[in-house]
């Protein structure tokens, strides 16, 4: 943790003094713009998959435990894995290029608060995160007709064909999903604090058609697709980066109960 804190302080050193407070260790806050048609592919987890992911978290010495979540209004909560594929821009990228990112997410608690957990991710640009610090770019592509993401080193593959049209039906996401977006966890318990506006809480979400979908992670071929939806328009976020970096997570893991 001290190495992460040292690295984080180094990041702050290069930032203008108006964006953080070096005396109170206030976190840096960074704006992100998620482009139109950001996509969610949701798999309802079977009991053995829940156990496999919990074992994965134990291997990471994580204090996080999976939580059931309601993704769609009028549906019962359950355990899910959500694939989030999107194109984004941010001043922190130091360029005008659009970055494509693929996150493998689930929903967790650290005993005190709920949040979304990034189990792993791929990006077509060099990335910084509190688990890997620097993570190499991978092959990730996403547009209105196809998705493709591959990392042989991480044993992750995703591919499928999309059809997004103006006639796509509305998908009603639940408030539960938005609440679980408040905190974006990494497997070591560090989290980003997410701040959002009506571009998320009043977003238009729709269901595309998807074919030939294949996804492999943790040596599991996931097939139980529960739902697929995309956000019609841009979403604007501000992220409090590594929000608890100076207050490390507890070492004791939550109870399965």
N, C-alpha and C positions, 0 to 999 in steps of 0.2 A: 504493500500500500504506500509506503514511503517513496518508492520509485515513481508510482503514479502521481503522487502529490508533487514531487520534484518536477516531473514532466509537465504537469498542469501549470505550475508556477512559471515554468519556462514559456509556455504558450501565452500566459497573461503578460509576460514581460514585453512581448512583441505587439501587444494591443494598445490602442490609445487609452489614456488614463480615464477618459470619460465613460468607458464601457465596463469598468470594474473598479472595485475598491481594494487596494492592496493591504490596507490596515485591518479591515473587517473580514477579508477573504470572501467578499461577495462574488458570486459566480458570474462568469461571462454569459451574456444572453445573445443568441445569434438568430437572425431571421432566416426562414426557409420558405421557398415557394414550391409547392408540389404541383406539377403540371396537370392539365385536364386528363381524364380517363385513367387516373390511378386505380389499380386493380387489386381486388381481394379474392383469393380462392380459398375456401374454407373447408377443412376436412374434419368431420366428427370423429373423435378418437375412440378407438376400441380399448377395452380395459388393458390389454397387453401393451398397447402403444402408450397409454398413460404411464404404465409401470416403466416402460423403456425410457421415456423422457425423464421421469423422476430419477431413474438410475443415472442417466446422463448428467443431471444436475448434481447428484451426489458425487459423481466423479470430478465435477468442477468445484467441489467444496462450497456449493451454493447454499444459501439460507432460504431459497425460494421454494415454494410449493405450488403445484398447479391448482387453479380454481375454475369451477364451472362458470360460464358466462352466457348471457342471452345475446345472440348476434342480431336476430331479426325480431321485430315486434310480434307479439302473440305466440312466440315459440318458447319452449321451456329451456332453461339453462342447461348446458352440457359442456364437456371438455372438447376444445377445438385446437387445431393447428391452422393458422391463417398465413397464407403466402401473400405478401404485399409487394407488388411490382409497380414502380413509378419512376417518372423522370422529374428531376428537381434542379433548382438553382439556388445559390446562396452567396452572399458576399464573402463568406469564410472560404469558399473554394478558390478565391483569388483569380478567377477567370470568368468569362461569359459562357463557358460551355455548359451544356445540359448533361447532368450526370444521371445514369440509369442505375437504379438500385433494386435489389431483390432481397427481401427480408423473410426469414422463416420465424414466425411469431407464435407465441401462445400466451396464456393469461394466468397470472400468478398473484400470490400474496407473500409479503415478507413478515407476516404476523401483525404488522401495523397498518399497512396500506396495500391496496390492489394496484395492479398495473399490467402493462403489456411487456412481455419478455422477448427480446431478440435472441433466439437460440443460436442463430448463425445468419450470415448475410454474405451476398456477393455484390460487387460494384465494378463498373467499368472504368473507375478512376481510383487512384491510390486513396485509402481511407485511414482515418485515425479513430480509434475506439479504446476504451479502458481495459479491454481484455488482451487484444493483440498489440496495442499502441499503434504500430503501422501495419496495415494489411494490404497486400498486393492486389492489384486489379485482377478481375476475372472477365470471362466472356459472358456479358449480359446484354440482351436485346429485347426491346419491347416497343410495339406499335399497335395500331388498331387491328392488325391481322395475325400477329404471331407473338409468342413469348418464347424466349430461349435463354437458359442460364446453365452454365456448366463449370464445375471445379473438380477435376480429378483428384487433386490433393485433399479436398474436403469430402470427396465422395458424394457430391451433390449434383443432381441433374434435374432439370425442369424443361419441358417443351410442350407446346400445344398451339393449336390454331384458333384464332378469335374471329368473331364477326360482331363488330360494334356498329349499330345503326341508330338512326333517329327514332325508329319504332320500338326500341327496346323498352320492356316493361319496367315500371318503378319497383325498386327494392327498398323496403322500409327498415332501415337499421334501428336498433334499439338504443335507448339512452345508456344502457349498460355498456355497450361497446365504446361510447364516447367517454364514459367515466373511467374505463380501463385505459384510456389514452392519456390520462393525467400524468402518469409516471411510466417512462420507457426504460425498463430494466435491461442490464447486461447480466451475463451468467455469474459474474463475481459480486453481484449485489449493488454495484454502482448504477445510478439511474439518471436519466435526463428528465428534467421537469418541463412538461409541454404546456404552452399557453396558446390558446386558439380563439377564434372569433366566429362570427356567423357563417364564414365560408365552410366551417365544419359542422356546426350545430344546426344549420339550416341547409345543409348540402342536398343537392339532388343526386340520388343514387339509383342506378339502373342495373338490369341483369342482361349481360350479353350471352350469345351462344358460344360454346367452346367445344372443340373436338380434338381427338387424338392427344388427350392430356396424359402426360407421364411425369411423375415426381418421385424421386428417391432421396431419402435422408435417413441417417443412422442405420443404414443397411435395411431399411424398410421401404417397400414399394407401396405408397399410399394410394388408395383407390376409392375410399368412401367420401366422395365429394358431397358436401351438404348444401353449399350455395356458392355462387360466384356473383360479384357485383363490382361496379366501378363508380367513382365519383365523376359526375358530368363535367364539373368546372374545376378551376384552380382551388387549392386549399393553402391558406397562409398560416404559418406557425411561427412562434418564437420559442426557441429551446434554451432552457437553463442547463448548460452543458456540465455533465458530471456533477449533478447538484449536491450530492452528499460526499464529495471527494474528501472533504475535511472532517466528515463525521462518518467513519467507515461503518459498513453494515455489521450487525451482530453475528457472532460466530455460531450461535446456536440456531439450528434449523427448525423451522416450523413443524409442528406435529401434523401428521397426515390427517388427523381429525379436524 
